[in-house]
Amino acid sequence: MNLRGLIFDLDGTLGDTLPVCFTAFRITFRHYLNRHYTDKQIRAMFGPTEEGIFQDMFSDFWEEACAMYLSEYRRAHQKCREPFPGIPEALDLLKRLGLRTAIVTGKGPGSARISLEEMGLAEWFDIVEAGSPRGGIKPECMLKVLEAWDLPADQVACVGDAPSDIRSAHEIGATALGAAWSPTSSYETLAALNPSRTFTSTQQFIEWIQSPRL
């Protein structure tokens, strides 16, 4: 494999940030709707960015709701100040090997920036592509990264913890890698989509990076 770049998802791949999302959404919804939303109910809304979710739910004051969400998001992130163990080591190894690294996330740009700042990861990525208020656009964003890098898809791997990450990698012809090291991910669900590899730990991922096949 002539691997020259890796595209990472963010939530559940680089850090355990999904609980941060759930907390911030739950507080915001309770404030504006006086209603409790479960993690499952909130996750079912994912696809559009936070901006898109709030535009759909609060058409007249979505910007106010989104501002509150981002404030609560940063507050909740104080309990998630570190990426998953092994991620900095993996990113450092990729850098030393001369491989490019980017992020393609379904999050909005504001929350993505907060997560990268709070976990100290911003320096590792030369490109960060956020999602769209209209819905999921990961394949399009991945293609934008390939264009910026001037690399063909078969020289790039996409690492993610969600089925949409694997499907998007397949769609653009990149190598799909399942990140099943998060407590919110499912090895069986990812493996069923036939990625090239599904890792249950970041150590397995590091060993894969170090393998001579790359």
Secondary structure, 3 states (H helix, E strand, C coil): CCCCEEEECCECCCECCHHHHHHHHHHHHHHHHCCCCCHHHHHCCCCCCHHHHHHHHCCCCHHHHHHHHHHHHHHHHHHCCCCCCCHHHHHHHHHHCCCEEEEECCCCHHHHHHHHHHCCCHHHCCEEECCECCECCHHHHHHHHHHHHCCCHHHEEEEECCHHHHHHHHHHCCEEEEECCCCCCCHHHHHCCCCCEEECCHHHHHHHHHCCCC
